[in-house]
Each structure stands twice: as structure tokens, then as C-alpha cells.
């Protein structure tokens, strides 16, 4: 059985904190972000990790973040941090890209 490092757990925790709490709270506080729900932030982050729809890379029936390796988790955290620090303009641009990869724009 493969051992999971503390770094992986730290990255998972940070990913979940960003996508479930910090980004939705920032969106509500700002009032003008194009998305505000946790699942939307997760979609945007995961699509940017893969440069396309994450469904094409991971099993949709399992929790996506549990399938990511440490490098992918680090990238996910980086994308979440970028949205949090960049605010509306960054979130809007990243959301637009995510939707385009999915054929929705």
C-alpha cells in the first residue's frame, strides 16, 4: 500500500479551503463575480490543471481531488490562490476559458 505524504494532505486541505470557503466567501463579499458556488470554483480550478475539461482526465464517479497527484494538487492550489488574489477579473477570465473548453462559450 502506497503511503500518502503530509504534503499531499496539506495540499488537499488547502484546495478544499480555497474552493469550499475562501473563494465563495470572496465572491459573495464582492457581489459581482461571475461564479459564487464551490462546485463552480472546483470546475474552473480542475479544468485549468488539465488545460481542458477535467472529466476527460479523471473518473467523475470519484472525488476529483483524491485522484490528483501532488504536482496536480499543487497546481490546483496555485490556480485557486491566483483567483483569490486576482479577484473578479481573473475569475472571469478563468471561468470563460473553462466554459470554452467545455463548448459552452
GROMACS elastic network, one bead per residue, 0.5 to 0.9 nm:
[ bonds ]
;  ai    aj funct       b0    kb
    4     7     6  0.83330   500
    4     8     6  0.66865   500
    4     9     6  0.77063   500
    5     8     6  0.53590   500
    5     9     6  0.68183   500
    5    10     6  0.88578   500
    6     9     6  0.51325   500
    6    10     6  0.61378   500
    6    11     6  0.86013   500
    7    10     6  0.50146   500
    7    11     6  0.61184   500
    7    12     6  0.85701   500
    7    70     6  0.77563   500
    8    11     6  0.51043   500
    8    12     6  0.61367   500
    8    13     6  0.85438   500
    8    69     6  0.80241   500
    8    70     6  0.57334   500
    8    73     6  0.75858   500
    8    74     6  0.87008   500
    9    12     6  0.50372   500
    9    13     6  0.60413   500
    9    14     6  0.85336   500
   10    13     6  0.51070   500
   10    14     6  0.61574   500
   10    15     6  0.85903   500
   11    14     6  0.50947   500
   11    15     6  0.60566   500
   11    16     6  0.85838   500
   11    70     6  0.75829   500
   11    73     6  0.60336   500
   11    74     6  0.63413   500
   11    76     6  0.87154   500
   11    77     6  0.69418   500
   12    15     6  0.50867   500
   12    16     6  0.61928   500
   12    17     6  0.85181   500
   12    65     6  0.69131   500
   12    66     6  0.78748   500
   12    70     6  0.89675   500
   12    73     6  0.67739   500
   12    74     6  0.87790   500
   12    77     6  0.83830   500
   13    16     6  0.52351   500
   13    17     6  0.60514   500
   13    18     6  0.85953   500
   14    18     6  0.60682   500
   14    19     6  0.85433   500
   14    77     6  0.66602   500
   15    18     6  0.52610   500
   15    19     6  0.61267   500
   15    20     6  0.82610   500
   15    42     6  0.87565   500
   15    65     6  0.81535   500
   15    73     6  0.74280   500
   15    74     6  0.85464   500
   15    76     6  0.67115   500
   15    77     6  0.52155   500
   15    78     6  0.89213   500
   15    80     6  0.72490   500
   16    19     6  0.52074   500
   16    20     6  0.54822   500
   16    21     6  0.75910   500
   16    42     6  0.87254   500
   16    65     6  0.86787   500
   16    77     6  0.89339   500
   17    20     6  0.54872   500
   17    21     6  0.53689   500
   17    22     6  0.62754   500
   17    23     6  0.84784   500
   18    21     6  0.57002   500
   18    23     6  0.56114   500
   18    24     6  0.82623   500
   18    38     6  0.88349   500
   18    41     6  0.86442   500
   18    77     6  0.76793   500
   18    80     6  0.62165   500
   18    81     6  0.74250   500
   18    84     6  0.80404   500
   19    22     6  0.65007   500
   19    23     6  0.56454   500
   19    24     6  0.70228   500
   19    37     6  0.85076   500
   19    38     6  0.53487   500
   19    39     6  0.76269   500
   19    40     6  0.85047   500
   19    41     6  0.55888   500
   19    42     6  0.58711   500
   19    45     6  0.84487   500
   19    80     6  0.70448   500
   20    23     6  0.69971   500
   20    24     6  0.66250   500
   20    25     6  0.87275   500
   20    37     6  0.79587   500
   20    39     6  0.78956   500
   20    41     6  0.81126   500
   20    42     6  0.82828   500
   21    24     6  0.56129   500
   21    25     6  0.59697   500
   21    26     6  0.85499   500
   21    38     6  0.74757   500
   22    25     6  0.51648   500
   22    26     6  0.60676   500
   22    27     6  0.85798   500
   22    84     6  0.76254   500
   23    26     6  0.50385   500
   23    27     6  0.60984   500
   23    28     6  0.86392   500
   23    36     6  0.74535   500
   23    37     6  0.84156   500
   23    38     6  0.75772   500
   23    41     6  0.72657   500
   23    80     6  0.77792   500
   23    81     6  0.89173   500
   23    83     6  0.77328   500
   23    84     6  0.60862   500
   24    27     6  0.50201   500
   24    28     6  0.62087   500
   24    29     6  0.85582   500
   24    35     6  0.81285   500
   24    37     6  0.57095   500
   24    38     6  0.60881   500
   24    41     6  0.78845   500
   25    28     6  0.51812   500
   25    29     6  0.60734   500
   25    30     6  0.85424   500
   25    36     6  0.78615   500
   26    29     6  0.50367   500
   26    30     6  0.60252   500
   26    31     6  0.83830   500
   26    33     6  0.87131   500
   26    36     6  0.82962   500
   26    84     6  0.73826   500
   26    87     6  0.81181   500
   27    30     6  0.51969   500
   27    31     6  0.59398   500
   27    32     6  0.70300   500
   27    33     6  0.54648   500
   27    34     6  0.82892   500
   27    35     6  0.71113   500
   27    36     6  0.52510   500
   27    37     6  0.84975   500
   27    87     6  0.83241   500
   27    88     6  0.80002   500
   28    31     6  0.50265   500
   28    32     6  0.78704   500
   28    33     6  0.78820   500
   28    36     6  0.65390   500
   29    32     6  0.86247   500
   30    33     6  0.67697   500
   30    87     6  0.85457   500
   30    88     6  0.80710   500
   31    36     6  0.88815   500
   32    35     6  0.85353   500
   32    88     6  0.72073   500
   33    36     6  0.67956   500
   33    87     6  0.79561   500
   33    88     6  0.52211   500
   33    89     6  0.83065   500
   33    91     6  0.71785   500
   33    92     6  0.70538   500
   34    88     6  0.75834   500
   34    91     6  0.73936   500
   34    92     6  0.60235   500
   34    95     6  0.77943   500
   35    38     6  0.87374   500
   35    40     6  0.63748   500
   35    41     6  0.73599   500
   35    91     6  0.79471   500
   35    92     6  0.81327   500
   35    95     6  0.79961   500
   36    39     6  0.87552   500
   36    40     6  0.70598   500
   36    41     6  0.75158   500
   37    40     6  0.54323   500
   37    41     6  0.66760   500
   37    42     6  0.88974   500
   38    41     6  0.52193   500
   38    42     6  0.62068   500
   38    43     6  0.86668   500
   39    43     6  0.61232   500
   39    44     6  0.86709   500
   40    43     6  0.50636   500
   40    44     6  0.62722   500
   40    45     6  0.86297   500
   40    95     6  0.85129   500
   41    44     6  0.51546   500
   41    45     6  0.60913   500
   41    46     6  0.84791   500
   41    80     6  0.78892   500
   41    91     6  0.87384   500
   41    95     6  0.84685   500
   42    45     6  0.51921   500
   42    46     6  0.59517   500
   42    47     6  0.83440   500
   42    76     6  0.88819   500
   42    80     6  0.86648   500
   43    46     6  0.53040   500
   43    47     6  0.59224   500
   43    48     6  0.84915   500
   43    53     6  0.82578   500
   43    54     6  0.76476   500
   43    95     6  0.86832   500
   43    98     6  0.76238   500
   44    47     6  0.52538   500
   44    48     6  0.62363   500
   44    49     6  0.87493   500
   44    79     6  0.86519   500
   44    80     6  0.88038   500
   44    91     6  0.85555   500
   44    94     6  0.65697   500
   44    95     6  0.58254   500
   44    97     6  0.83525   500
   44    98     6  0.56693   500
   44    99     6  0.83894   500
   45    48     6  0.52205   500
   45    49     6  0.63306   500
   45    50     6  0.89905   500
   45    75     6  0.86290   500
   45    76     6  0.56898   500
   45    77     6  0.80934   500
   45    78     6  0.88441   500
   45    79     6  0.58168   500
   45    80     6  0.62483   500
   45    83     6  0.89738   500
   45    94     6  0.83282   500
   45    98     6  0.86204   500
   46    50     6  0.65784   500
   46    51     6  0.84791   500
   46    52     6  0.84937   500
   46    53     6  0.77846   500
   46    54     6  0.57885   500
   46    64     6  0.81829   500
   46    65     6  0.84654   500
   46    72     6  0.89296   500
   46    76     6  0.64257   500
   46    79     6  0.86970   500
   47    50     6  0.53554   500
   47    51     6  0.57183   500
   47    52     6  0.50475   500
   47    55     6  0.84772   500
   47    97     6  0.87255   500
   47    98     6  0.59398   500
   47   101     6  0.80515   500
   48    52     6  0.65910   500
   48    53     6  0.82462   500
   48    54     6  0.82665   500
   48    75     6  0.85375   500
   48    76     6  0.77223   500
   48    79     6  0.72975   500
   48    94     6  0.77796   500
   48    97     6  0.83847   500
   48    98     6  0.71199   500
   49    52     6  0.79924   500
   49    54     6  0.79230   500
   49    72     6  0.64444   500
   49    73     6  0.84125   500
   49    75     6  0.60796   500
   49    76     6  0.59136   500
   49    79     6  0.77961   500
   50    53     6  0.71000   500
   50    54     6  0.61667   500
   50    56     6  0.89009   500
   50    57     6  0.75183   500
   50    72     6  0.85102   500
   51    54     6  0.81329   500
   51    98     6  0.83514   500
   51   101     6  0.79764   500
   52    55     6  0.86050   500
   52    56     6  0.77754   500
   52    57     6  0.88447   500
   52    97     6  0.86719   500
   52    98     6  0.69543   500
   52   100     6  0.87627   500
   52   101     6  0.52488   500
   52   102     6  0.74194   500
   53    56     6  0.58310   500
   53    57     6  0.76845   500
   53    98     6  0.71687   500
   53    99     6  0.86743   500
   53   101     6  0.59993   500
   53   102     6  0.59688   500
   54    57     6  0.53091   500
   54    58     6  0.62186   500
   54    59     6  0.89589   500
   54    60     6  0.86863   500
   54    64     6  0.84874   500
   55    58     6  0.54651   500
   55    59     6  0.67854   500
   55    60     6  0.60976   500
   56    59     6  0.82081   500
   56    60     6  0.89753   500
   58    61     6  0.87896   500
   58    62     6  0.82178   500
   58    64     6  0.66214   500
   58    67     6  0.70165   500
   58    68     6  0.84422   500
   59    62     6  0.57666   500
   59    63     6  0.80653   500
   59    64     6  0.72381   500
   59    67     6  0.80803   500
   60    63     6  0.72823   500
   60    64     6  0.70188   500
   61    64     6  0.84062   500
   62    65     6  0.87535   500
   62    66     6  0.77201   500
   62    67     6  0.77044   500
   63    66     6  0.55932   500
   63    67     6  0.69589   500
   64    67     6  0.53705   500
   64    68     6  0.68481   500
   65    68     6  0.53536   500
   65    69     6  0.85783   500
   65    72     6  0.88850   500
   65    73     6  0.71517   500
   65    76     6  0.88355   500
   66    69     6  0.80877   500
   68    71     6  0.78487   500
   68    72     6  0.55233   500
   68    73     6  0.58774   500
   69    72     6  0.52945   500
   69    73     6  0.61468   500
   69    74     6  0.86295   500
   70    74     6  0.60536   500
   70    75     6  0.85353   500
   71    74     6  0.50687   500
   71    75     6  0.62222   500
   71    76     6  0.86305   500
   72    76     6  0.61065   500
   72    77     6  0.86234   500
   73    77     6  0.61879   500
   73    78     6  0.85041   500
   74    77     6  0.51329   500
   74    78     6  0.61440   500
   74    79     6  0.87044   500
   75    79     6  0.62025   500
   75    80     6  0.86072   500
   76    79     6  0.51749   500
   76    80     6  0.62364   500
   76    81     6  0.86128   500
   77    80     6  0.50489   500
   77    81     6  0.60627   500
   77    82     6  0.84733   500
   78    81     6  0.51026   500
   78    82     6  0.60624   500
   78    83     6  0.86977   500
   79    83     6  0.63354   500
   79    84     6  0.86871   500
   80    83     6  0.51907   500
   80    84     6  0.62225   500
   80    85     6  0.86800   500
   81    85     6  0.60668   500
   81    86     6  0.82485   500
   82    85     6  0.53311   500
   82    86     6  0.57331   500
   82    87     6  0.82576   500
   82    90     6  0.74876   500
   82    91     6  0.85708   500
   83    86     6  0.50635   500
   83    87     6  0.57455   500
   83    88     6  0.78175   500
   83    89     6  0.86051   500
   83    90     6  0.56450   500
   83    91     6  0.53486   500
   83    94     6  0.81304   500
   84    87     6  0.56050   500
   84    88     6  0.86985   500
   84    90     6  0.85099   500
   84    91     6  0.81103   500
   85    90     6  0.85566   500
   86    89     6  0.66884   500
   86    90     6  0.51994   500
   86    91     6  0.73392   500
   87    90     6  0.57045   500
   87    91     6  0.61610   500
   87    92     6  0.85337   500
   88    91     6  0.51063   500
   88    92     6  0.58497   500
   88    93     6  0.84935   500
   89    92     6  0.51759   500
   89    93     6  0.62153   500
   89    94     6  0.86425   500
   90    93     6  0.51572   500
   90    94     6  0.60769   500
   90    95     6  0.83996   500
   91    94     6  0.51837   500
   91    95     6  0.58972   500
   91    96     6  0.84309   500
   92    95     6  0.51388   500
   92    96     6  0.60833   500
   92    97     6  0.86767   500
   93    96     6  0.51348   500
   93    97     6  0.63221   500
   93    98     6  0.87086   500
   94    97     6  0.51243   500
   94    98     6  0.61785   500
   94    99     6  0.86484   500
   95    98     6  0.50282   500
   95    99     6  0.61309   500
   95   100     6  0.85222   500
   96    99     6  0.52133   500
   96   100     6  0.61551   500
   96   101     6  0.87448   500
   96   104     6  0.89117   500
   96   105     6  0.72473   500
   97   100     6  0.50290   500
   97   101     6  0.62736   500
   97   102     6  0.87114   500
   97   105     6  0.84901   500
   98   101     6  0.52387   500
   98   102     6  0.65016   500
   98   103     6  0.88876   500
   98   104     6  0.86806   500
   99   102     6  0.50231   500
   99   103     6  0.62711   500
   99   104     6  0.50276   500
   99   105     6  0.57693   500
  100   104     6  0.55379   500
  101   104     6  0.75972   500
  101   105     6  0.83201   500
  102   105     6  0.79156   500
